[in-house]
């Protein structure tokens, strides 16, 4: 759970900069205390946005450069 653990990781490791890449594992249900949210449902989208915003806020407070990049295109095993 990156939004919950990010501050502790930054405080422990004290990196000079952070590179964030999300997406390769995002095409699945999301776990929340109430259960699981179906991929791309309205609730899934809302919680995903909240988690991304929480990570961005933590990185702003940390105050070191952060680079947020997109996931590279991936191919299935049959390609």
TASULFEN-V324185 format. One record per run of one state. SS is the DSSP state (helix for helix, strand for strand, loop for the rest). FROM is the first residue (numbers start at 0). LEN is the number of residues. If there is no record, write none. Layout:
ss: <SS SS>
from: <FROM FROM>
len: <LEN LEN>
This chain:
ss: <loop helix loop strand loop strand loop strand loop helix loop strand loop>
from: <0 1 13 16 21 29 32 34 37 41 62 64 69>
len: <1 12 3 5 8 3 2 3 4 21 2 5 10>
